[in-house]
Amino acid sequence: MAALVLRPGCQLDGPALYRHVEQLLPPYAWPRFLRLQEHLAMTETFKQQKVRLAQEGFDPAHVSDPLFLLDETTKAYVPLGPTLWEGVLDGRLRI
């Protein structure tokens, strides 16, 4: 998972971000999940709070931030809702 902060007034363009990631990173390094945040949480020493984000996970029922899933069939990052979440849990969607 990657946590992103968008510039004010900008929106996530799922297909464009997919193309960008595809060009710059090898497939094993593509973030499968994205989490949009208003600001990155930092420690007192200005390090990102990655452990807290990892502990919270990516269950849309428990995370209030918008979540996105890498959908290789549509070649885009798509919103992670309850239906896709269930597909991930029961193995219908491969990540």
DAVEN-V18175 format. One record per backbone hydrogen bond with DSSP energy under -1.0 kcal/mol. CO is the residue of the C=O (numbers start at 1). NH is the residue of the N-H. Records with the same first field share a line. If there is no record, write none. Layout:
CO: NH, NH
This chain:
2: 35
4: 37
7: 10
13: 17
14: 18
15: 19
16: 20
17: 21
18: 22
19: 23
20: 24
21: 25
26: 29
27: 30
32: 70
33: 2
34: 68
35: 4
41: 49
43: 46
47: 43
48: 50
49: 53
50: 54
51: 55
52: 56
53: 57
59: 62, 63
66: 36
67: 80
68: 34
69: 78
71: 75, 76
76: 71
78: 69
81: 85
82: 86
83: 87
84: 88
85: 89
86: 90
87: 92, 93
